[in-house]
Amino acid sequence: MSSIEQVFKNLEDANLKTLENLKKELNQVRAGKASASLLDSIRVNAYGSQSPLSQVSSVSVPDARTLVISPWDKSLLAEIEKAIVGSDLGLAPQNDGKIIRLSIPALTEERRKDLVKSIGKMSEESKVALRQHRKNANEEIKSLEKQKALSEDEAKKQLDAVQKAVDSSTKAVDEVVEKKSKEIMTI
């Protein structure tokens, strides 16, 4: 039998996980500015296995429009280049034999609007997940009430607390998305 504390712990953990996932997804969205996190999803064929780019090289950001990838083993330059070209980032790597440079092109107004729409979809997916977490917590509270572990008044109070927790998480999602939208729309 789960206690009310466990219900809220599960709800809080699920909500935090949803928010963290949204932040990771938003970091992958290119806002026209160079960011090392842009390459987090790149996996390189190194020594017979797929490794994250961060495990086979260092990534630096010398200016707002450039990323520099310095592999620890220069023999991996071609594999890194191939992985970047094969990704959906739409970036053209420039390999000079020692490092790979990536120039981040400025975004067009139309592309900026498309990106804002796509992060709006990500936001809605996160909110759907939050509503599902609320539904699960509410069902657990109602189950505790049926088992006579909670009084009717206490159950009502806990349902209100669940709603407040979900409202707070929803507000956090809105704030993160609004910040990213402003970043994308800023030229």
N, C-alpha and C positions, 0 to 999 in steps of 0.2 A: 504494500500500500504506500502510495507517495504522499508526502506531506505538502502543505501549502508552500513551505520554503523551497521545496524541490521544484514545484511548479514554476515559481518565479525565477529560480536559478536556471532552469531549462529555457524559459522564455527569454531571459536576459542573454544567455549564451547564444541562442538561435538568432536573436536580433543583432547582436554584435557581429556574428559571423556574416549575416546578410550585409551589414554595413561595410565590413572589411572587404567582402567580395565585390561590392559595388565600387569601392575605392580602387581596388586592383584593376577592375575593368576600365574605369575612367582613366587610370594611368596609362593604359594602352592606347587611348584615343589621342591622336596627334593633334596638338593645338597650334602647330606652326612654330613651336619653339623646341629647341633641342633638349632632350631629357634622356638620361641613361635608362630610365624605366621603360622607355619606348621599346627597348630591345629585350625586355624580360621574357617575352614569349619565344624568342629565337633559340632553336636547338641546333647544335652543330654535330655533324658526324665526326667524332674524334676518337681515334684508337679503337674503332669497331663498335662504338656505342653512341647513342644520342645524348649529348651533354648540353646543359644550359650555357649560353654564350659567356655568362659571368664566371663560369668555372674554367674556361680555357683562355680568357683574355681579360684585360682591364678596359673599361669604357670611360672616356673622359669627355667633358663638354667645354672645349676651349672658348666658344662664343655661343650666342643665342641661336645660331642657325647651323652649327656643325657638331657632329659627334666623331670622336676618334677612337678606333678600336685597335688596341695593341695586343696581339696574341702573345702568350708566353712561349709558344712554340711556333716559329715562323712557318713551319711546314703546314700549319693549319689555315694559312691565309686563304687559300683557294676554297677550302670547305666552308669557312666563315662567309666568304663572299657568296658562295652558292646558296647558303642558308638564308642570307639576307635577300638575295634576288628571288628566292622561292617563297619568301614570306608574303603576307598581304599588306605590307607596309608601303609598298610603292616607292621605295627608295633605291637610288642607283649608287652602289658602292664604288669608290675610287681606290684601287689597290696600287700602292707604290712599291710593293715588295717588302716593306717593313711594317706598315700600318694600313688600316682601311679608314678612309674618310667618308662620312655620310653628310651630304648637304641637305638640310631640311628646307624644302621649298615653302615659300609663303603661301598661305591658303587663300583661295578666291572667296569672294563673298558667298557664292552659291555653295561651295564646299563647306564653309563655316556653318551655314544654315542646315545643311545635311547632317553635319556632325552633331549640332544641337538637337536635331530630331532624333538621331540615334541614341544620344545619351538620355533623352526623354523616355525612350523605350526601355533603356536599362533601368531608369528610375521607376517606371511602372512595374517592371518585373520584380524589383526589390520590394515595392509596396505590396504586391500580390503575395510575396513570400512572408512579409510581416503580418498580413491579414491571416495567412494560414497558421502562423505561430500563435496569433491571438485565438483563433478557432480551437487549436489544440489545447491551449491553456484553459480556455473556457470549458471545454469538454472535461478536462481533468478536475476542475473545480466543481462542476455539476456532479461528477462521479463521486467526489468526496462528500458532497451534500447528500447524495442518495445513500451513501454508506453511513450517514449520520456522523461523519467526522467533522462536519461543519454545520452550523445552524443556518437557517435560511437568510437571516440578516448578515451573518458573517460571509456567506457565499456571495451575496449581493455586493458587499463591500469589496471583496476580492475581485469580482468581475469588473468593478469600476477601476480598481488598481491595475488590472491587466490592460484595460482600455487606455489608461493614462500612460503606461509603459510603452504601449504600441504607438500612441500619439507622439510621444517623445522621440521614438526611433524614426517615425515617419518624418518628423520635423528635421531630424539629423540628415536623413536622405535628401530632403528638399534643399537643405543648406549646402550639402556637398555638391549636388547637381547644379545649383545656382552658381556656385563658385566656379565650377568647371565651364559652365555656359558663358560666364563673363570672360573667363580666360580665353575661350575659343573665339568669342566675338571681338575681343580687343586686338586691334591691329598693331 
